[in-house]
Amino acid sequence: MPTEQGYEWIKRRAYSLWEEAGRPHGRDQDHWNQAAAEREDLERTQASVDGKEILVKYKRKPGLGKKAEAQSLSKSNGTT
């Protein structure tokens, strides 16, 4: 559940998306869902202190270390 600040951001973004789409009737949920997804992406990323790099905070699959991920990747690429 978004914070009050997050909720306000989603509300403003959904309204903006609605306006950009030509103010169509009956698409409010589509615009809300898109805005919520964009907010989630923003919350998962953060800029580095100097602003030169984006740090992505995606959750890793449980139980997979670098070695297991490399093996999984090599199997999908056809290399072993």
C-alpha positions, 0 to 999 in steps of 0.5 A, spaced: 500 500 500 503 506 497 504 512 502 500 518 502 505 521 498 505 515 494 498 515 493 498 523 491 503 522 486 499 516 483 493 520 483 496 526 479 500 521 474 493 517 473 490 524 471 496 526 467 495 520 463 488 521 462 489 528 459 494 525 455 490 520 452 484 525 450 480 524 456 477 518 454 471 516 458 471 509 462 479 508 462 480 511 469 482 504 472 487 503 466 490 510 467 491 508 475 494 501 474 499 504 469 501 510 474 501 505 480 506 501 476 510 507 474 510 509 482 513 502 483 518 502 478 520 509 481 520 506 488 525 500 486 530 504 483 534 510 486 539 514 484 546 514 487 548 520 491 552 523 486 546 522 481 550 519 476 548 512 477 541 508 478 541 503 483 536 498 481 533 494 487 530 488 484 529 482 489 533 476 487 530 469 487 531 465 493 536 460 494 540 462 487 547 465 488 551 467 483 554 460 481 547 458 480 545 464 476 551 463 472 549 455 471 542 457 469 544 462 464 549 458 461 543 452 460 539 457 457 544 460 452 546 453 450 553 453 453 555 449 459 
